Amino acid sequence: MKKDLNQYPLWTAVVTPMNSDSTIDYISLEKVLRMQEKANNAIVVLGSTGEALNLSKRECKQVLEFTMNLKLSVPVMTGLSGYNLDETLDYLTYLETLPLDAYLMVTPIYAKPGTHGQTHWFKSLLDKASKPCMLYNVPGRTAVKMSFEAVKNLMGHKNFWAIKEASGSPSDFKKYQDMNPNARMYSGDDGMMDEFSKLNCKGLVSVASNAWPVETRAYVERAINQKLSIDEVNLWKKASDSLFIASNPVPVKNLMHALKQIETKVLRAPLNDRDLSSSFEVLEAHQMVQNWFKNLK
């Protein structure tokens, strides 16, 4: 049965748990996915938080097929990134054989294309897809901002459903919305929900909800309903920042391991868990979030 994607204000960009030898830990992966399902959070598998670019295409397909076989009750979206259009379209041909609910399409990496190149890239993918697509601006990873004009050029495409804005800029958030008023706007920064909610933000694609699925959902709902106090905004900014003191998902995997949500904190090279020298900051953030949620109830 087709799921109503607009009913889910929180999408968790789930981690891909690893065994001690850096192979995929499917037991922990199911635990993570079931935890999100229980919280009624929609799911993004194989995004940057899921270390998709560090996995082989064979492993990506195995993760997707494992996830689909669980028949989760919440929507599942998968990341679609690349720098070679033909290879990316071939992978999309495979994705189209799966009962996924949506795609997260990021600006092409490394090449830094301009408006015409981005318009062609996204239109080629949108034309081939048969599912709703969320276009993703994350210049900190792709080295180029998603073109405002490309977004305008693609307005009206039947598969252009939403935009994930992760540059941390409220002015850019508003401009993307102005370029395509029909696209639903989502924050890609956990700590920006309060500011973005004042700009008609519909939800969050989150790293924090990996470790705090119920708590982050409460935070998002309060943000959307303009109910966050200044103290709450500051608390969540501090907690969110703790998950980016090393490259994502190094800190959140460290925290999830400490909370026994996943078996190890191992990452796939070139990421390494030792790049987080201390767990103090993420554990302190965890206690802050727990105390906040307890008092909320």
N, C-alpha and C positions, 0 to 999 in steps of 0.2 A: 504494500500500500504506500502511495506517495506521501511523504512527510511534508508538513508545512514548515519550511525553513524559517519563516519570519516569526515563528512562535518561540524561537530559541535565542535569548539575548546573550547567552554565553556559549562560546565555542572553545573547547580546550585543545590547544595544539599539543598533543600528547608526546611524551618522550618515547624513545624506543629503548627499552631496557636491554642490557647486555649481560651475558655471563662473564665469569672471570677471564675467559680466553677471548673476549670481545665478540663472540658470536651472539646472535639474538636470543634473548631469554623470553620464550613464549609464555611460560607460566606467569612471569611477572607482567608481561604485556596484557594478558587476559585480565589479570587483577586490576591493572590500571584502567583498562577499558570498562570493566564492570563497575568500578568505582565511579567513573564518569556517568555511566548509564544510570546508576542508582541515584545520583544527584540530579538527573535529568538535564545534563549538559550535552550539547551537541559536540561532535568530535572532529578534529583535524588530524589525520594520520600522515606521517611522512612530510611534514613541513620542515622548516629549518630547526625547530625544537626537536623534531624526530630524527635529526641527523641524516636526512634523506640523501644529501649529496655525498655523504661518507659511505653509503651502502652501495652495493652493486645493484644493477637493475634486476638481477635474479632475486636478490634478497628483498628488494622493494616489492616485487610481485608476490613473494611468499608472505610478507607482512600484510599486504592487501587481501590476499586470499584467506589468510588466517582470520583477519578482522571481519571480512564479509561472512565467513562461515559461522561466526558467533551470532549472526542475525540480531544485532543490537536494536533496541526499541527507539534509539535516538538517531538523528541524522549523522552521516559520516561523509566528510569532505576530504579530499586528498590534495596535496601540493603538486603543482606542475611547474617546474622550472627548467631552465636550460640556456644554451647559447647557440645550439645548432637546430634550426627550425625543422628540418626533415626528421631528425632523430626525435625531437619533441613531439612532432605529429605522429610518428610511429608509436611512441609510448602512449599517446592519447588514444590511438586506435585500440591498443590493449585495454586501457582504462574503460573504454566504452563497452567492453564485454562484461564488466562488473556492475553489480547493483548499487553503485555509489550514488550519493544524493547531490553532490556538488563538487566543483573544482576550485582550487585556489591558485590563480595564475599570476605569478610574479613577473615583474619587469625582467627582461633578459639580462643575465649576469655578465660581467666583465667587458662586454663589447661597447657598452655605453651608447646605445642607439638613440637618435633624436626622434622627433615627432613622427616623421614618415616611417622610420624603421619600426618604432613601437606600434604605430597604427597597423602596419602590415602584420607584425608578429601576433598581436592580440586578435586581430580579425581572422587570421588564419586558424587560430586555435578556437575562437568562438564559433566560427563557421563549422568546424568539424565536431564540436561538442554537441551533446544532446541534453546536457544538464545545466542548471544554473551555475554561473561562474562569478567568482569574487576576484576582482583585480586587486593586486597587492603592491603598494608602494613601500619599499624598505631600502632607501638609498644607502644606508649604512652597510648593507650587505651586497647590493647590486652595483654600487658605485655610480648610479645615475638615478635621478628622480623620475617617477612616472610622469610623462608629459601631460600637462593640463589639456593641451590641444588634442592629443590622442584620445583622451577620455571623452572630449567633446565630439570628436569624429566618430566614436563608437556608440554614441548615444542612440538609443532606439533599437540596438541589436537585441534580438529576442532572448539571447542567452546571457546578456550583461545584467547581472542581478545586483551586485554589491561591490563596494570598495573597502579594502582594509588599508587604513592609513597608519603607518608606523614610522613616521619621520619625527614625531613629537612636536609638530607645528600646528597650532590651532588655525593659523591663517591659511596654510595649505589644505587642512581638513575642509575649511569652508569653501576654498576655491574649487576643490574636486567636486564638492556638492553642487556648486554653482554650474560647473561644466556639464554635469549630468544629474539634474534634480530627480530623475527616476531611480537612480541607484541608491540602495540602502547603505548608509555609512556606518562602518565599524571601526572601533579603535584597535590598533595593533600594539598599543602600549598600556599595560595594566595601570600604571600610575596616572594616566591622562584621562581617565573616565569622567572625572568631575568636570574638567574643562570642555571635553568633547560633548558631554551630555547637554551642555548649554547650546550646542550647535546641531541639535537633532540627531545625535548619535544613537543608533539602534541597538548597539551591543558591543561586546568585546571578544576578540580572539586572544586567548590568554595563555601565558606561561604559568602564572601563579596558581591557576586552578588545578594544575597537575597535583600539587601538594595539598591545596586547600579547595577542593571542589565545591563543597557546600558554602563555605565562608565567602569565596569569591563570587558565587552566584548572588548571595545576599548583598554584597558590596555593589555589584553591577546593577541590581534592581533598585537599590537605594540611590545610586547615581542617576539612573535614568529618570527616576521619580523626583529628583532634586531634593533628596532628603539627607544628604551627607553634611555633617557639620565640618567646620574648619579642622577640628582635631581629627576627625575621621579621614578627611582628605590627606592630611599630613601623615597619619599613621599608615595609610595604604601606599602613599608615595614612598615612604621609608621602607616598608615591607617589599614593595615591588623592586625598588632599587637594589635591595640585597640580592636579588636573583640575577643581577647583571654586573656583579663585582668581578666576574670572570666571564668569558664567552658563554653565552647560552648554548646548550643546557647544562653546563658544568655545575653552577650553583644549585639549580633545582634538582638535579640528579643526586647531588650530595645530600640535600635536605630529605628527599624521598627515601634515600637509603637509611638515613638516620631515623626516619619515622617508620622504617620497615615496610614501606609501600612497594619497594623494589629490592631485589636480592643484593645487587651490587651498585656502586656508583661509577662503574666502568663506562667509558665512552669509546667511540670508534676514532682511530687516528684520522686526522691530525689532532683531534681534541684529546685532552688528558686530564683526569680528575685531579692530578697533583698541581694543576695550575690554580686551584683554589687552596691557598695555604692554610686557611683556618675555617672551621664551620661555625665559629662564634656568631657571625653576623646573621647567617640564615636561621640559626636556631633561636637567636634573639627575636628575629622577625616572626618566626613561628609562634613564639610565646605571646607576642603582641597581638597577632591575629586571633589566637585562641581566646585571649582575654577579652578582646573586642566582641567576638561572636557570642561568648558566654554572657556578657553584659547586655548584648542586643536582645537576647531571648528573655 
